Amino acid sequence: MPSQSEAERWPGTLAGERAADLGKALDELVSVQLGSDEVRELFEGLTTLATAVTRVLDDLRTSPALREREHELGLVAYQTIHSQLEQAAAASEDLQVSVEALRHLLPEHAAGSERGS
């Protein structure tokens, strides 16, 4: 894991590493073994994840790094990148809405006794 000074110098690298680590952790998740409490918590976590991914994709669309490379990439490629980022953000928003809907469809008794539901 990079030190704080490395994270300050290379924030994109750290972000990329964190995204890769998150992907690996999610890839290792075996949802078949989850109980109802864990399923609800997973839905809540996926909602938070989808919200964060949407924000990151929106931030990328306004990224100075992409603007700086606009001329290097060419107008068509630049527009395609922004279009793809917009579509990905929309898909992430769809995931957020879908997971929230699924979470609300769970019976209340599946919320877990420790939550007092």
Backbone as a chain_set.jsonl record, in Angstrom:
{"seq": "MPSQSEAERWPGTLAGERAADLGKALDELVSVQLGSDEVRELFEGLTTLATAVTRVLDDLRTSPALREREHELGLVAYQTIHSQLEQAAAASEDLQVSVEALRHLLPEHAAGSERGS", "coords": {"N": [[0.85, -1.169, 0.0], [0.643, 2.202, -0.842], [2.488, 4.898, 0.687], [1.376, 7.864, 2.508], [2.549, 10.112, 1.31], [3.159, 9.104, -1.224], [0.572, 8.614, -2.116], [-0.378, 11.206, -2.319], [1.234, 12.179, -4.371], [0.628, 10.508, -6.5], [-2.308, 10.292, -7.063], [-4.152, 9.202, -8.898], [-3.106, 6.688, -9.431], [-3.317, 5.471, -6.937], [-6.105, 5.536, -6.679], [-6.796, 3.871, -8.8], [-5.638, 1.477, -7.916], [-7.124, 1.03, -5.606], [-9.672, 0.699, -6.72], [-9.209, -1.62, -8.193], [-8.633, -3.399, -6.097], [-11.106, -3.379, -4.784], [-12.69, -4.508, -6.788], [-11.561, -7.098, -6.866], [-12.223, -7.994, -4.298], [-15.031, -7.99, -4.444], [-15.312, -9.858, -6.444], [-14.606, -12.152, -5.123], [-16.69, -12.559, -3.454], [-19.228, -14.665, -2.379], [-22.36, -14.995, -2.982], [-24.276, -16.932, -2.58], [-23.898, -18.06, -0.117], [-24.839, -16.279, 1.703], [-26.858, -15.104, 4.38], [-30.175, -13.837, 5.18], [-29.826, -11.395, 6.573], [-27.276, -10.648, 5.76], [-27.699, -10.395, 3.028], [-29.374, -8.145, 2.889], [-27.584, -6.229, 3.932], [-25.652, -6.391, 1.954], [-27.08, -5.411, -0.256], [-27.451, -2.767, 0.643], [-24.771, -1.959, 0.704], [-24.128, -2.239, -2.021], [-25.73, -0.265, -3.104], [-24.511, 2.019, -2.044], [-22.011, 1.689, -3.256], [-22.709, 1.881, -6.008], [-23.577, 4.518, -6.075], [-21.177, 5.849, -5.499], [-19.609, 5.031, -7.694], [-21.017, 6.217, -9.786], [-20.57, 8.914, -9.157], [-17.764, 9.032, -9.466], [-17.53, 8.455, -12.207], [-18.898, 10.659, -13.256], [-17.163, 12.663, -12.375], [-14.921, 11.996, -13.873], [-15.769, 12.722, -16.421], [-15.52, 15.457, -16.366], [-12.881, 15.753, -15.964], [-9.758, 17.346, -15.786], [-7.549, 16.112, -16.943], [-8.564, 14.678, -19.106], [-9.551, 16.773, -20.622], [-7.185, 18.116, -21.219], [-6.068, 16.339, -22.974], [-7.691, 16.413, -25.14], [-7.103, 17.5, -27.72], [-5.014, 15.843, -28.444], [-6.253, 13.365, -28.531], [-8.188, 13.734, -30.449], [-11.21, 15.04, -31.815], [-13.446, 13.308, -32.302], [-12.796, 10.925, -30.915], [-12.567, 11.973, -28.347], [-15.198, 12.891, -27.891], [-16.482, 10.431, -28.021], [-15.404, 9.117, -25.814], [-16.472, 10.699, -23.738], [-19.171, 10.241, -24.18], [-19.327, 7.488, -23.666], [-18.579, 7.477, -20.962], [-20.749, 8.88, -19.925], [-22.834, 7.099, -20.511], [-22.019, 4.93, -18.948], [-22.206, 6.05, -16.391], [-24.961, 6.454, -16.289], [-25.807, 3.795, -16.365], [-24.778, 2.944, -13.941], [-26.323, 4.493, -12.218], [-28.78, 3.321, -12.766], [-28.29, 0.784, -11.709], [-28.084, 1.451, -9.015], [-30.723, 2.335, -8.458], [-32.141, -0.021, -9.023], [-31.081, -1.85, -7.144], [-31.818, -0.597, -4.776], [-34.597, -0.829, -5.014], [-34.844, -3.62, -4.929], [-33.895, -4.071, -2.346], [-35.897, -2.859, -0.838], [-37.971, -4.563, -1.372], [-37.496, -6.795, 0.105], [-38.737, -8.822, 2.717], [-39.739, -7.356, 5.824], [-39.02, -8.79, 8.121], [-36.668, -9.872, 7.377], [-34.76, -8.083, 7.923], [-33.22, -8.393, 10.145], [-32.687, -9.243, 13.552], [-31.047, -7.731, 15.23], [-31.383, -5.139, 14.427], [-33.734, -4.316, 15.312], [-36.092, -4.521, 13.906]], "CA": [[0.0, 0.0, 0.0], [1.487, 3.385, -0.916], [2.472, 5.797, 1.828], [0.567, 9.062, 2.281], [3.214, 10.977, 0.341], [2.959, 8.498, -2.544], [-0.828, 8.819, -2.487], [-0.518, 12.6, -2.731], [1.912, 12.371, -5.649], [0.025, 9.665, -7.538], [-3.687, 9.984, -6.631], [-4.811, 8.342, -9.878], [-2.607, 5.333, -9.24], [-3.947, 4.969, -5.721], [-7.516, 5.3, -6.997], [-6.84, 2.67, -9.636], [-5.338, 0.321, -7.073], [-8.284, 0.807, -4.735], [-10.748, 0.158, -7.556], [-8.841, -3.015, -8.495], [-8.814, -4.166, -4.858], [-12.547, -3.529, -4.575], [-13.144, -5.489, -7.773], [-11.13, -8.428, -6.427], [-13.026, -8.356, -3.126], [-16.38, -8.317, -4.913], [-15.22, -11.087, -7.225], [-14.488, -13.261, -4.184], [-17.941, -12.666, -2.714], [-20.078, -15.79, -2.764], [-23.665, -14.584, -2.472], [-25.095, -18.102, -2.245], [-23.688, -18.391, 1.288], [-25.303, -15.184, 2.534], [-28.168, -15.176, 4.999], [-31.028, -12.684, 4.866], [-29.212, -10.175, 7.101], [-26.149, -10.309, 4.889], [-28.235, -9.954, 1.73], [-29.803, -6.753, 3.076], [-26.374, -5.42, 4.054], [-25.025, -6.36, 0.629], [-27.863, -4.458, -1.056], [-27.108, -1.423, 1.11], [-23.415, -1.699, 0.238], [-24.147, -2.06, -3.472], [-26.304, 1.064, -3.351], [-23.433, 2.97, -1.761], [-21.015, 1.503, -4.313], [-23.229, 2.43, -7.267], [-23.563, 5.97, -5.919], [-19.785, 6.283, -5.61], [-19.164, 4.815, -9.072], [-21.651, 7.268, -10.581], [-19.841, 10.159, -8.884], [-16.439, 8.936, -10.078], [-17.699, 8.583, -13.662], [-19.227, 12.065, -13.517], [-15.917, 13.416, -12.19], [-14.053, 11.722, -15.023], [-16.239, 13.495, -17.586], [-15.026, 16.839, -16.242], [-11.48, 15.647, -15.587], [-8.809, 18.173, -16.536], [-6.658, 15.242, -17.719], [-9.21, 14.393, -20.39], [-9.608, 18.031, -21.386], [-5.84, 18.387, -21.714], [-5.758, 15.401, -24.055], [-8.709, 16.528, -26.187], [-6.469, 17.686, -29.029], [-4.214, 14.643, -28.69], [-7.166, 12.267, -28.846], [-9.043, 14.051, -31.589], [-12.563, 15.391, -31.384], [-14.359, 12.156, -32.32], [-12.44, 10.041, -29.809], [-12.896, 12.705, -27.13], [-16.653, 12.838, -27.743], [-16.841, 9.038, -27.756], [-15.052, 8.847, -24.415], [-17.467, 11.35, -22.891], [-20.433, 9.542, -24.368], [-19.228, 6.221, -22.95], [-18.623, 7.782, -19.531], [-22.13, 9.241, -19.613], [-23.619, 5.859, -20.524], [-21.623, 4.137, -17.785], [-22.797, 6.704, -15.213], [-26.396, 6.156, -16.322], [-25.956, 2.389, -15.982], [-24.527, 2.881, -12.513], [-27.53, 5.025, -11.574], [-29.796, 2.269, -12.902], [-27.955, -0.241, -10.718], [-28.444, 2.0, -7.703], [-32.184, 2.311, -8.342], [-32.576, -1.419, -8.999], [-30.705, -2.463, -5.869], [-32.695, 0.004, -3.76], [-35.917, -1.449, -5.171], [-34.734, -4.985, -4.417], [-33.755, -3.995, -0.894], [-37.206, -2.531, -0.259], [-38.872, -5.697, -1.572], [-37.249, -7.834, 1.098], [-39.66, -8.76, 3.862], [-39.184, -6.637, 6.972], [-38.399, -9.703, 9.079], [-35.33, -10.212, 6.889], [-33.847, -6.994, 8.267], [-32.33, -8.847, 11.217], [-33.18, -8.931, 14.897], [-30.226, -6.72, 15.884], [-31.798, -3.826, 13.978], [-34.978, -3.995, 15.995], [-37.222, -4.498, 12.955]], "C": [[0.894, 1.23, 0.0], [1.38, 4.213, 0.357], [1.631, 7.022, 1.496], [1.219, 9.956, 1.24], [3.083, 10.416, -1.075], [1.532, 8.713, -3.03], [-1.051, 10.246, -2.953], [0.113, 12.841, -4.094], [1.219, 11.635, -6.788], [-1.41, 9.316, -7.187], [-4.418, 9.068, -7.606], [-4.387, 6.896, -9.73], [-3.256, 4.709, -8.019], [-5.42, 4.659, -5.975], [-7.666, 4.038, -7.838], [-6.591, 1.408, -8.84], [-6.52, -0.002, -6.161], [-9.444, 0.209, -5.512], [-10.463, -1.307, -7.885], [-9.036, -3.9, -7.27], [-10.291, -4.412, -4.571], [-13.116, -4.563, -5.537], [-12.785, -6.908, -7.369], [-11.97, -8.9, -5.242], [-14.437, -8.749, -3.534], [-16.389, -9.615, -5.704], [-15.166, -12.311, -6.32], [-15.77, -13.493, -3.386], [-18.776, -13.813, -3.266], [-21.454, -15.527, -2.174], [-24.551, -15.757, -2.083], [-25.012, -18.405, -0.754], [-24.216, -17.308, 2.234], [-26.687, -15.461, 3.104], [-28.948, -13.915, 4.692], [-30.449, -11.371, 5.391], [-28.081, -9.707, 6.187], [-26.607, -9.824, 3.515], [-28.674, -8.495, 1.826], [-28.586, -5.836, 3.158], [-25.655, -5.311, 2.711], [-25.765, -5.392, -0.286], [-27.532, -3.017, -0.661], [-25.714, -1.025, 0.623], [-23.352, -1.464, -1.262], [-24.747, -0.718, -3.864], [-25.242, 2.132, -3.137], [-22.364, 2.904, -2.844], [-21.476, 2.132, -5.618], [-23.248, 3.957, -7.224], [-22.148, 6.511, -6.11], [-19.265, 6.131, -7.034], [-19.753, 5.885, -9.988], [-20.904, 8.585, -10.405], [-18.471, 10.157, -9.552], [-16.547, 9.104, -11.595], [-18.056, 10.009, -14.058], [-17.987, 12.941, -13.382], [-14.971, 13.206, -13.367], [-14.47, 12.527, -16.252], [-15.732, 14.925, -17.548], [-13.54, 16.88, -15.872], [-10.59, 16.55, -16.436], [-7.87, 17.319, -17.401], [-7.273, 14.904, -19.073], [-9.297, 15.649, -21.255], [-8.261, 18.365, -21.99], [-5.509, 17.522, -22.92], [-6.732, 15.501, -25.214], [-8.076, 16.64, -27.568], [-5.634, 16.472, -29.423], [-5.097, 13.476, -29.143], [-7.916, 12.5, -30.15], [-10.471, 14.217, -31.107], [-13.489, 14.184, -31.312], [-14.068, 11.22, -31.148], [-12.812, 10.687, -28.471], [-14.397, 12.652, -26.864], [-17.123, 11.429, -27.429], [-16.549, 8.679, -26.307], [-16.098, 9.457, -23.488], [-18.833, 10.679, -23.009], [-20.434, 8.217, -23.595], [-19.26, 6.436, -21.44], [-20.033, 8.138, -19.089], [-23.019, 8.002, -19.564], [-23.295, 4.994, -19.308], [-22.21, 4.725, -16.506], [-24.295, 6.423, -15.149], [-26.65, 4.708, -15.909], [-25.735, 2.215, -14.481], [-25.713, 3.423, -11.718], [-28.662, 4.007, -11.647], [-29.562, 1.154, -11.884], [-28.371, 0.218, -9.324], [-29.953, 1.914, -7.481], [-32.7, 0.878, -8.224], [-32.276, -2.079, -7.664], [-31.561, -1.898, -4.738], [-34.085, -0.629, -3.821], [-35.902, -2.868, -4.626], [-34.663, -4.988, -2.896], [-35.103, -3.721, -0.233], [-38.22, -3.657, -0.447], [-38.656, -6.821, -0.562], [-38.259, -7.703, 2.23], [-38.969, -8.097, 5.046], [-38.499, -7.575, 7.953], [-37.014, -10.13, 8.633], [-34.32, -9.145, 7.272], [-32.904, -7.38, 9.401], [-32.819, -8.38, 12.574], [-32.358, -7.851, 15.572], [-30.595, -5.311, 15.451], [-33.125, -3.413, 14.603], [-36.178, -3.929, 15.075], [-38.154, -5.643, 13.195]], "O": [[1.836, 1.287, 0.791], [0.342, 4.238, 1.018], [1.218, 7.207, 0.351], [0.533, 10.505, 0.378], [2.912, 11.18, -2.026], [1.306, 8.964, -4.213], [-1.826, 10.482, -3.879], [-0.411, 13.62, -4.89], [1.231, 12.105, -7.926], [-1.715, 8.135, -7.023], [-5.224, 8.239, -7.182], [-5.199, 5.983, -9.882], [-3.692, 3.559, -8.057], [-5.923, 3.628, -5.53], [-8.567, 3.232, -7.604], [-7.248, 0.389, -9.054], [-6.869, -1.167, -5.971], [-10.125, -0.689, -5.018], [-11.37, -2.139, -7.859], [-9.543, -5.016, -7.38], [-10.683, -5.508, -4.168], [-13.931, -5.399, -5.146], [-13.598, -7.822, -7.508], [-12.379, -10.06, -5.185], [-14.98, -9.73, -3.028], [-17.351, -10.381, -5.646], [-15.627, -13.387, -6.701], [-15.911, -14.518, -2.719], [-18.997, -13.913, -4.473], [-21.691, -15.803, -0.998], [-25.498, -15.577, -1.316], [-25.956, -18.951, -0.183], [-24.05, -17.42, 3.448], [-27.569, -15.979, 2.419], [-28.442, -13.019, 4.017], [-30.567, -10.339, 4.729], [-27.957, -8.52, 5.885], [-25.981, -8.951, 2.914], [-28.374, -7.698, 0.937], [-28.559, -4.781, 2.523], [-25.114, -4.257, 2.374], [-25.132, -4.63, -1.017], [-27.356, -2.154, -1.521], [-25.501, 0.105, 0.183], [-22.615, -0.595, -1.729], [-24.321, -0.103, -4.842], [-25.093, 3.042, -3.952], [-21.867, 3.934, -3.297], [-20.709, 2.844, -6.267], [-22.966, 4.611, -8.228], [-21.947, 7.51, -6.799], [-18.556, 7.007, -7.531], [-19.062, 6.4, -10.868], [-20.635, 9.288, -11.379], [-18.061, 11.16, -10.136], [-15.744, 9.815, -12.2], [-17.578, 10.514, -15.073], [-17.78, 13.855, -14.181], [-14.3, 14.141, -13.803], [-13.623, 12.963, -17.032], [-15.534, 15.54, -18.596], [-13.015, 17.933, -15.51], [-10.661, 16.519, -17.664], [-7.445, 17.756, -18.471], [-6.565, 14.851, -20.079], [-9.135, 15.586, -22.473], [-8.18, 18.836, -23.124], [-4.748, 17.937, -23.794], [-6.614, 14.747, -26.181], [-8.484, 15.936, -28.491], [-5.558, 16.119, -30.6], [-4.724, 12.706, -30.028], [-8.237, 11.552, -30.866], [-10.885, 13.611, -30.119], [-14.246, 14.05, -30.35], [-14.99, 10.774, -30.466], [-13.315, 10.013, -27.572], [-14.82, 12.398, -25.736], [-18.062, 11.247, -26.654], [-17.351, 8.016, -25.65], [-16.558, 8.8, -22.555], [-19.562, 10.571, -22.022], [-21.423, 7.87, -22.948], [-19.894, 5.667, -20.717], [-20.466, 7.746, -18.006], [-23.861, 7.872, -18.675], [-24.189, 4.397, -18.708], [-22.662, 3.984, -15.633], [-24.836, 6.181, -14.071], [-27.604, 4.427, -15.184], [-26.428, 1.431, -13.832], [-26.066, 2.88, -10.671], [-29.42, 3.851, -10.689], [-30.503, 0.645, -11.276], [-28.945, -0.551, -8.553], [-30.403, 1.466, -6.426], [-33.59, 0.597, -7.421], [-33.119, -2.788, -7.114], [-31.979, -2.634, -3.844], [-34.677, -0.928, -2.785], [-36.837, -3.281, -3.939], [-35.298, -5.813, -2.239], [-35.411, -4.29, 0.814], [-39.23, -3.696, 0.256], [-39.513, -7.688, -0.389], [-38.593, -6.594, 2.648], [-37.764, -8.256, 5.244], [-37.496, -7.2, 8.561], [-36.258, -10.694, 9.423], [-33.135, -9.289, 6.973], [-31.875, -6.73, 9.585], [-33.305, -7.259, 12.722], [-32.887, -7.114, 16.405], [-30.14, -4.355, 16.08], [-33.574, -2.28, 14.432], [-37.192, -3.332, 15.435], [-39.156, -5.782, 12.493]]}, "num_chains": 1, "name": "protein.A"}
